[in-house]
Amino acid sequence: MILKDIHCCILIPTYNNQKTLRRVIDSVLAYSGGEDIIVINDGSTDETVSILSEYGSGIQVIHNDRNRGKGYSLRRGFKEALNLGYKNAISIDSDGQHLPSDIPLFIETAYQNSGALLMGSRNMEQEGVPGKSSFGNKFSNFWFKVETGLVLPDTQTGFRLYPLEEVSKIRLLTTKFETEIEVIVKLAWRNVKIIPIDIQVIYDSNERVTHFRPFQDFTRISILNTYFVILTLLYYLPKRLFLFVKKKGLWEIIKEEAVKPDESNYSKALSIAFGVFMGIVPIWGFQLLVGIPLSVYFKMNKVLFLTAANISLPPLIPLIIFFSYKFGGLFYKNGVQLDSIKDLTLDSINKNFVQYFLGGTLLASFTGLLAFGISWLIFKVLRKEA
């Protein structure tokens, strides 16, 4: 199977990689005719132009008038590939870290998954991988999951196969390294299938030249992720949740989450205890805003948590505040002791806020522990663990 079977070309963006460029092009030529190779020279100031001239018309070359960034070069490559009628484009870095011998893996996978974005997945734990590359990849993987709900092992790889028709439907705003993040997030938002492919990688410190500027580029990537997270919270996350609920059914989701047969009695009891704690702790107006993300992060049972958190239903709120006040009085002697719930006023709470806040926090902790013990015993008696 060859590139023509999937209507694919090879994009090689390059900037001052004279040590490795010739080897990369020659290696790619073993898997492709020269007409399928598009090299985008991003204003190189070394011997790049001379090296490219050696190939004459054997490959296609695009020259940027000055150094504009990897993202800009990729975008020019996408545009040229579309103009030439290609449906897919494989991008490969010119610094020699990728092995063209992995190209057949992309071709075969793309043939079986038309329209998918294929991501080369490097082993970032292997010897020789720079520490900053490993950290940067983990950082990027985390935010990609936050923004899309998807898990990818390597979101910073430059060895990819892009479905050009889908790429043409998104509007790219960036021009530097962050473009590679922008394009995969926006494709994920369009529900384009993303498939990781295990690839080989070589880090030769004697040959490899990286143009990643830690401060400038990390700042640009952070700004992009901030923008994406805001869009995710305001639109894409609610949209994903709505479509998920619509597809599966709200009642079915609630039943599955509440029952969870593989979940331990300890975990279920802990979810209830945390719900009771968050329902009482004196951060009114922010209890669920804080509690829901924490329950998701710690993989608690969301249905049991929310049910237990409703201990602070409006009719019970005055009682919770009163007993918080009384509980605080056991430990904070400078406050004023209330004899009846009728003595509870906004003025008394304001003047004795320390007593109330201390009591509410301790009451929430005590009640949460009590709820954990009771619910765990009930589950232990009535429910057999898997």
MARFI-101267 format. One record per residue (C-alpha): residue number from 1; x, z negated, y negated. Coordinates in steps of 0.25 Angstrom, whole numbers. Example, Ala and Ser with C-alpha at 12.3 -4.5 7.8 and 13.67 -1.06 7.14 Angstrom:
<nodes>
+-----+-------+-------+-------+
! num !    px !    pz !    py !
+-----+-------+-------+-------+
!   1 !    49 !   -31 !    18 !
!   2 !    55 !   -29 !     4 !
+-----+-------+-------+-------+
</nodes>
This chain:
<nodes>
+-----+-------+-------+-------+
! num !    px !    pz !    py !
+-----+-------+-------+-------+
!   1 !     0 !     0 !     0 !
!   2 !     5 !     4 !   -14 !
!   3 !     2 !     2 !   -28 !
!   4 !    -6 !    15 !   -29 !
!   5 !   -16 !     9 !   -19 !
!   6 !   -20 !    -1 !   -29 !
!   7 !   -18 !     7 !   -42 !
!   8 !    -7 !    -2 !   -46 !
!   9 !     5 !    -2 !   -55 !
!  10 !    17 !   -11 !   -58 !
!  11 !    19 !   -18 !   -71 !
!  12 !    33 !   -23 !   -75 !
!  13 !    33 !   -30 !   -88 !
!  14 !    48 !   -32 !   -92 !
!  15 !    56 !   -38 !  -104 !
!  16 !    71 !   -40 !  -103 !
!  17 !    72 !   -40 !   -88 !
!  18 !    84 !   -30 !   -86 !
!  19 !    90 !   -38 !   -75 !
!  20 !    78 !   -37 !   -66 !
!  21 !    69 !   -25 !   -71 !
!  22 !    76 !   -14 !   -64 !
!  23 !    75 !   -21 !   -50 !
!  24 !    60 !   -25 !   -53 !
!  25 !    57 !   -10 !   -56 !
!  26 !    65 !    -5 !   -44 !
!  27 !    58 !   -15 !   -35 !
!  28 !    44 !   -11 !   -40 !
!  29 !    47 !     4 !   -38 !
!  30 !    48 !     1 !   -23 !
!  31 !    33 !    -2 !   -23 !
!  32 !    28 !     8 !   -34 !
!  33 !    30 !    21 !   -39 !
!  34 !    37 !    21 !   -53 !
!  35 !    24 !    26 !   -59 !
!  36 !    17 !    13 !   -55 !
!  37 !    27 !     4 !   -63 !
!  38 !    25 !     1 !   -77 !
!  39 !    36 !    -7 !   -84 !
!  40 !    33 !   -14 !   -97 !
!  41 !    45 !   -16 !  -105 !
!  42 !    42 !   -27 !  -115 !
!  43 !    52 !   -24 !  -126 !
!  44 !    65 !   -27 !  -118 !
!  45 !    78 !   -28 !  -125 !
!  46 !    87 !   -28 !  -113 !
!  47 !    90 !   -16 !  -104 !
!  48 !    75 !   -15 !   -99 !
!  49 !    73 !    -1 !  -106 !
!  50 !    86 !     5 !  -100 !
!  51 !    82 !     0 !   -86 !
!  52 !    68 !     6 !   -88 !
!  53 !    73 !    19 !   -92 !
!  54 !    80 !    20 !   -79 !
!  55 !    67 !    23 !   -72 !
!  56 !    63 !    34 !   -82 !
!  57 !    49 !    38 !   -79 !
!  58 !    49 !    31 !   -65 !
!  59 !    41 !    20 !   -71 !
!  60 !    32 !    18 !   -82 !
!  61 !    38 !     9 !   -94 !
!  62 !    31 !     3 !  -106 !
!  63 !    39 !    -2 !  -117 !
!  64 !    34 !   -13 !  -127 !
!  65 !    40 !   -11 !  -141 !
!  66 !    44 !   -26 !  -141 !
!  67 !    44 !   -38 !  -132 !
!  68 !    29 !   -41 !  -132 !
!  69 !    27 !   -50 !  -120 !
!  70 !    24 !   -49 !  -105 !
!  71 !     9 !   -49 !  -107 !
!  72 !    10 !   -38 !  -117 !
!  73 !    18 !   -30 !  -107 !
!  74 !     8 !   -32 !   -96 !
!  75 !    -4 !   -28 !  -104 !
!  76 !     3 !   -15 !  -108 !
!  77 !     6 !   -13 !   -93 !
!  78 !    -9 !   -16 !   -89 !
!  79 !   -13 !    -6 !  -100 !
!  80 !    -4 !     5 !   -95 !
!  81 !    -7 !     3 !   -80 !
!  82 !   -22 !     4 !   -84 !
!  83 !   -20 !    17 !   -92 !
!  84 !   -12 !    23 !   -79 !
!  85 !   -24 !    20 !   -70 !
!  86 !   -19 !     8 !   -62 !
!  87 !   -28 !    -3 !   -57 !
!  88 !   -18 !   -14 !   -54 !
!  89 !    -5 !   -18 !   -60 !
!  90 !     6 !   -26 !   -54 !
!  91 !    15 !   -34 !   -64 !
!  92 !    29 !   -38 !   -60 !
!  93 !    39 !   -45 !   -68 !
!  94 !    52 !   -39 !   -71 !
!  95 !    61 !   -51 !   -70 !
!  96 !    63 !   -49 !   -55 !
!  97 !    55 !   -62 !   -50 !
!  98 !    44 !   -53 !   -43 !
!  99 !    47 !   -45 !   -31 !
! 100 !    40 !   -31 !   -31 !
! 101 !    40 !   -32 !   -15 !
! 102 !    27 !   -41 !   -18 !
! 103 !    20 !   -29 !   -24 !
! 104 !    14 !   -24 !   -11 !
! 105 !     7 !   -38 !   -10 !
! 106 !     0 !   -35 !   -23 !
! 107 !    -4 !   -21 !   -19 !
! 108 !   -10 !   -26 !    -6 !
! 109 !   -17 !   -37 !   -12 !
! 110 !   -23 !   -29 !   -23 !
! 111 !   -27 !   -18 !   -14 !
! 112 !   -36 !   -29 !    -7 !
! 113 !   -40 !   -36 !   -19 !
! 114 !   -44 !   -25 !   -30 !
! 115 !   -45 !   -30 !   -44 !
! 116 !   -38 !   -43 !   -41 !
! 117 !   -26 !   -49 !   -49 !
! 118 !   -14 !   -52 !   -40 !
! 119 !    -5 !   -63 !   -44 !
! 120 !     9 !   -64 !   -38 !
! 121 !    11 !   -79 !   -34 !
! 122 !    25 !   -84 !   -34 !
! 123 !    31 !   -96 !   -27 !
! 124 !    34 !  -105 !   -39 !
! 125 !    40 !  -115 !   -30 !
! 126 !    51 !  -107 !   -24 !
! 127 !    65 !  -109 !   -28 !
! 128 !    70 !  -103 !   -41 !
! 129 !    57 !  -103 !   -48 !
! 130 !    59 !  -108 !   -62 !
! 131 !    52 !  -122 !   -65 !
! 132 !    46 !  -117 !   -78 !
! 133 !    40 !  -105 !   -70 !
! 134 !    34 !  -114 !   -60 !
! 135 !    28 !  -124 !   -70 !
! 136 !    23 !  -112 !   -79 !
! 137 !    16 !  -106 !   -67 !
! 138 !     9 !  -120 !   -63 !
! 139 !     5 !  -121 !   -77 !
! 140 !    -1 !  -107 !   -78 !
! 141 !    -8 !  -109 !   -64 !
! 142 !   -15 !  -122 !   -69 !
! 143 !   -21 !  -116 !   -81 !
! 144 !   -25 !  -103 !   -74 !
! 145 !   -33 !  -112 !   -64 !
! 146 !   -39 !  -119 !   -76 !
! 147 !   -43 !  -106 !   -83 !
! 148 !   -48 !   -99 !   -71 !
! 149 !   -51 !  -108 !   -60 !
! 150 !   -41 !  -100 !   -51 !
! 151 !   -29 !  -105 !   -44 !
! 152 !   -16 !   -96 !   -44 !
! 153 !    -3 !   -99 !   -39 !
! 154 !     5 !   -91 !   -49 !
! 155 !    -1 !   -87 !   -62 !
! 156 !    12 !   -83 !   -69 !
! 157 !    16 !   -73 !   -60 !
! 158 !    20 !   -59 !   -66 !
! 159 !    18 !   -52 !   -53 !
! 160 !     3 !   -48 !   -53 !
! 161 !    -7 !   -37 !   -50 !
! 162 !   -17 !   -35 !   -61 !
! 163 !   -30 !   -28 !   -59 !
! 164 !   -29 !   -19 !   -71 !
! 165 !   -44 !   -16 !   -73 !
! 166 !   -47 !   -31 !   -74 !
! 167 !   -35 !   -33 !   -83 !
! 168 !   -41 !   -23 !   -92 !
! 169 !   -53 !   -31 !   -94 !
! 170 !   -47 !   -43 !  -100 !
! 171 !   -41 !   -45 !  -114 !
! 172 !   -27 !   -50 !  -114 !
! 173 !   -22 !   -57 !  -126 !
! 174 !    -8 !   -61 !  -123 !
! 175 !     5 !   -54 !  -122 !
! 176 !    15 !   -63 !  -117 !
! 177 !    17 !   -71 !  -103 !
! 178 !     3 !   -77 !  -105 !
! 179 !    -3 !   -64 !  -103 !
! 180 !    -1 !   -65 !   -88 !
! 181 !    -9 !   -78 !   -88 !
! 182 !   -20 !   -72 !   -97 !
! 183 !   -23 !   -60 !   -88 !
! 184 !   -25 !   -68 !   -75 !
! 185 !   -34 !   -78 !   -82 !
! 186 !   -42 !   -68 !   -88 !
! 187 !   -43 !   -60 !   -75 !
! 188 !   -47 !   -73 !   -68 !
! 189 !   -58 !   -75 !   -78 !
! 190 !   -63 !   -61 !   -75 !
! 191 !   -64 !   -65 !   -60 !
! 192 !   -52 !   -56 !   -56 !
! 193 !   -47 !   -60 !   -42 !
! 194 !   -33 !   -66 !   -43 !
! 195 !   -25 !   -66 !   -30 !
! 196 !   -11 !   -73 !   -29 !
! 197 !     0 !   -66 !   -21 !
! 198 !    12 !   -73 !   -16 !
! 199 !    25 !   -66 !   -21 !
! 200 !    40 !   -68 !   -21 !
! 201 !    47 !   -71 !   -34 !
! 202 !    62 !   -72 !   -38 !
! 203 !    68 !   -80 !   -49 !
! 204 !    82 !   -76 !   -52 !
! 205 !    87 !   -83 !   -64 !
! 206 !    99 !   -73 !   -65 !
! 207 !    90 !   -61 !   -67 !
! 208 !    76 !   -66 !   -71 !
! 209 !    73 !   -66 !   -86 !
! 210 !    61 !   -74 !   -91 !
! 211 !    55 !   -71 !  -104 !
! 212 !    45 !   -83 !  -104 !
! 213 !    47 !   -92 !  -116 !
! 214 !    43 !  -106 !  -112 !
! 215 !    38 !  -111 !  -125 !
! 216 !    31 !   -98 !  -131 !
! 217 !    25 !   -93 !  -118 !
! 218 !    21 !  -106 !  -113 !
! 219 !    14 !  -109 !  -126 !
! 220 !     7 !   -95 !  -126 !
! 221 !     2 !   -98 !  -111 !
! 222 !    -3 !  -111 !  -115 !
! 223 !   -11 !  -106 !  -127 !
! 224 !   -17 !   -95 !  -118 !
! 225 !   -21 !  -106 !  -107 !
! 226 !   -27 !  -114 !  -118 !
! 227 !   -35 !  -102 !  -122 !
! 228 !   -39 !   -99 !  -108 !
! 229 !   -43 !  -114 !  -105 !
! 230 !   -52 !  -114 !  -117 !
! 231 !   -59 !  -101 !  -112 !
! 232 !   -60 !  -107 !   -98 !
! 233 !   -67 !  -120 !  -103 !
! 234 !   -76 !  -113 !  -112 !
! 235 !   -80 !  -101 !  -104 !
! 236 !   -73 !   -97 !   -91 !
! 237 !   -74 !  -111 !   -84 !
! 238 !   -89 !  -112 !   -87 !
! 239 !   -91 !   -98 !   -82 !
! 240 !   -84 !  -101 !   -69 !
! 241 !   -92 !  -113 !   -67 !
! 242 !  -105 !  -106 !   -70 !
! 243 !  -102 !   -95 !   -61 !
! 244 !   -97 !  -104 !   -50 !
! 245 !  -110 !  -112 !   -51 !
! 246 !  -119 !  -100 !   -51 !
! 247 !  -112 !   -94 !   -39 !
! 248 !  -112 !  -107 !   -30 !
! 249 !  -124 !  -115 !   -36 !
! 250 !  -123 !  -128 !   -44 !
! 251 !  -130 !  -136 !   -33 !
! 252 !  -121 !  -131 !   -22 !
! 253 !  -109 !  -134 !   -30 !
! 254 !  -114 !  -148 !   -33 !
! 255 !  -116 !  -150 !   -18 !
! 256 !  -103 !  -145 !   -14 !
! 257 !   -95 !  -153 !   -24 !
! 258 !  -103 !  -166 !   -21 !
! 259 !  -102 !  -165 !    -6 !
! 260 !   -88 !  -159 !    -4 !
! 261 !   -87 !  -163 !    11 !
! 262 !   -72 !  -162 !    10 !
! 263 !   -70 !  -172 !    -1 !
! 264 !   -66 !  -186 !     2 !
! 265 !   -75 !  -198 !     0 !
! 266 !   -64 !  -204 !    -9 !
! 267 !   -64 !  -191 !   -18 !
! 268 !   -79 !  -192 !   -19 !
! 269 !   -79 !  -206 !   -23 !
! 270 !   -68 !  -204 !   -33 !
! 271 !   -76 !  -193 !   -39 !
! 272 !   -88 !  -203 !   -41 !
! 273 !   -79 !  -214 !   -46 !
! 274 !   -73 !  -204 !   -57 !
! 275 !   -87 !  -200 !   -61 !
! 276 !   -91 !  -214 !   -63 !
! 277 !   -79 !  -217 !   -71 !
! 278 !   -80 !  -205 !   -80 !
! 279 !   -95 !  -208 !   -82 !
! 280 !   -92 !  -222 !   -87 !
! 281 !   -78 !  -221 !   -94 !
! 282 !   -80 !  -222 !  -109 !
! 283 !   -77 !  -208 !  -114 !
! 284 !   -91 !  -203 !  -116 !
! 285 !   -93 !  -189 !  -119 !
! 286 !   -80 !  -185 !  -111 !
! 287 !   -83 !  -191 !   -98 !
! 288 !   -86 !  -178 !   -91 !
! 289 !   -77 !  -170 !   -99 !
! 290 !   -65 !  -179 !   -94 !
! 291 !   -71 !  -182 !   -80 !
! 292 !   -75 !  -168 !   -75 !
! 293 !   -61 !  -161 !   -77 !
! 294 !   -54 !  -174 !   -71 !
! 295 !   -64 !  -173 !   -59 !
! 296 !   -61 !  -158 !   -57 !
! 297 !   -46 !  -160 !   -59 !
! 298 !   -46 !  -171 !   -48 !
! 299 !   -55 !  -163 !   -39 !
! 300 !   -66 !  -174 !   -39 !
! 301 !   -80 !  -171 !   -34 !
! 302 !   -86 !  -166 !   -47 !
! 303 !  -101 !  -168 !   -43 !
! 304 !   -98 !  -183 !   -39 !
! 305 !   -90 !  -185 !   -52 !
! 306 !  -101 !  -180 !   -61 !
! 307 !  -112 !  -187 !   -54 !
! 308 !  -105 !  -200 !   -55 !
! 309 !  -101 !  -198 !   -69 !
! 310 !  -116 !  -198 !   -73 !
! 311 !  -115 !  -213 !   -72 !
! 312 !  -115 !  -212 !   -87 !
! 313 !  -129 !  -206 !   -88 !
! 314 !  -135 !  -209 !  -102 !
! 315 !  -144 !  -220 !   -98 !
! 316 !  -132 !  -227 !   -92 !
! 317 !  -122 !  -225 !  -103 !
! 318 !  -126 !  -238 !  -111 !
! 319 !  -124 !  -246 !   -98 !
! 320 !  -111 !  -240 !   -96 !
! 321 !  -106 !  -243 !  -110 !
! 322 !  -112 !  -257 !  -110 !
! 323 !  -105 !  -261 !   -97 !
! 324 !   -92 !  -254 !  -102 !
! 325 !   -93 !  -263 !  -114 !
! 326 !   -95 !  -275 !  -105 !
! 327 !   -84 !  -271 !   -95 !
! 328 !   -74 !  -269 !  -107 !
! 329 !   -78 !  -283 !  -112 !
! 330 !   -72 !  -289 !   -99 !
! 331 !   -58 !  -284 !  -103 !
! 332 !   -59 !  -282 !  -118 !
! 333 !   -62 !  -296 !  -125 !
! 334 !   -61 !  -291 !  -139 !
! 335 !   -75 !  -284 !  -138 !
! 336 !   -89 !  -288 !  -139 !
! 337 !   -97 !  -292 !  -127 !
! 338 !  -111 !  -286 !  -126 !
! 339 !  -122 !  -294 !  -120 !
! 340 !  -132 !  -283 !  -118 !
! 341 !  -132 !  -268 !  -118 !
! 342 !  -141 !  -269 !  -130 !
! 343 !  -128 !  -274 !  -138 !
! 344 !  -122 !  -260 !  -135 !
! 345 !  -120 !  -252 !  -147 !
! 346 !  -111 !  -241 !  -152 !
! 347 !  -106 !  -251 !  -163 !
! 348 !  -102 !  -261 !  -152 !
! 349 !   -95 !  -250 !  -143 !
! 350 !   -88 !  -245 !  -156 !
! 351 !   -83 !  -259 !  -160 !
! 352 !   -79 !  -262 !  -145 !
! 353 !   -74 !  -249 !  -140 !
! 354 !   -62 !  -254 !  -133 !
! 355 !   -70 !  -263 !  -125 !
! 356 !   -80 !  -252 !  -122 !
! 357 !   -70 !  -242 !  -118 !
! 358 !   -61 !  -252 !  -110 !
! 359 !   -74 !  -256 !  -103 !
! 360 !   -79 !  -242 !  -100 !
! 361 !   -66 !  -238 !   -94 !
! 362 !   -65 !  -250 !   -85 !
! 363 !   -80 !  -249 !   -81 !
! 364 !   -78 !  -234 !   -78 !
! 365 !   -66 !  -237 !   -69 !
! 366 !   -73 !  -249 !   -62 !
! 367 !   -86 !  -241 !   -60 !
! 368 !   -78 !  -229 !   -55 !
! 369 !   -70 !  -237 !   -45 !
! 370 !   -83 !  -244 !   -40 !
! 371 !   -90 !  -230 !   -39 !
! 372 !   -78 !  -225 !   -31 !
! 373 !   -79 !  -237 !   -21 !
! 374 !   -94 !  -236 !   -19 !
! 375 !   -94 !  -221 !   -18 !
! 376 !   -82 !  -221 !    -8 !
! 377 !   -89 !  -231 !     1 !
! 378 !  -102 !  -223 !     1 !
! 379 !   -95 !  -210 !     4 !
! 380 !   -87 !  -217 !    15 !
! 381 !  -100 !  -222 !    22 !
! 382 !  -108 !  -210 !    20 !
! 383 !   -98 !  -198 !    20 !
! 384 !   -88 !  -194 !    31 !
! 385 !   -76 !  -187 !    25 !
! 386 !   -71 !  -174 !    30 !
+-----+-------+-------+-------+
</nodes>
